[in-house]
Amino acid sequence: MNLSIKKILPAAVIVLLAIAAWHAIDVGDMNVDIDGDRLDGPLGALAGLLFGGAGLLIAAIAITCAAVFVGVLFAGLGILMVVGMTLLAVLLLAIIAPFTLPLLIPLGIVWLLMGRAKRQRNKQIKQHTA
């Protein structure tokens, strides 16, 4: 008989999983206490598995909601961080190299004028479509 580990390993894993499943399902002394009423035996095992599964389902929903909330929170904080770093870079640029301030002032004026022109263009488009 030529047995190799490639043949033995899957069988061993299946046997170990079967033993673990049997041990998890074996409810020899499971007791459930609901409002002073003691349930034991198969009914107690069924109640315990049912309530345990419901608790896991509620926990999974709560963890999913928390993960979505944290994801949205960190995305918003990431945007705020990028804006803050940009403002900090502009401020440091103005503080460290004062000769760049005369370049930033015309840039700000051009930015303001372009925004004003864009608002006027949008207003004309709204009037034309109405």
C-alpha positions, 0 to 999 in steps of 0.5 A: 500500500502506497500512501502519501501525504497528498492522500492522507491530509484531506482525509485527516482534515475532514475527520478533524472537522467532523470531530469538531462539528460533532463536539460543537453540536453535542449538547449533553448538559446544555441548560437555558434559563428563560425567566426562571423556566429551565429548558434542558435537553434537545429543546434547551439545545435548540433554544440556545443555538437559536438565541446564540445565532440571533446574537451573532446576527445582531452583532454582525449587523452592528459591526457592519454599521460601525464599519460603514460609519467609520469609513465615512468618518475617515473619508471626511476627515481625509478630505479635511486633512488634505485641505488643512495641509494645503492651507498650511503649505500656503501659509508656510510658503508665505511665512518662509519666503516673503518674496512669494507673497507678491506672486500670491496676491495677483494669483488670488485676484485672478482666482477671484475674477475667474470665479466672478466671471463663472458666476456671471456666465452661470447666471446668463445660462440660467436666464437663457434656459428659463 
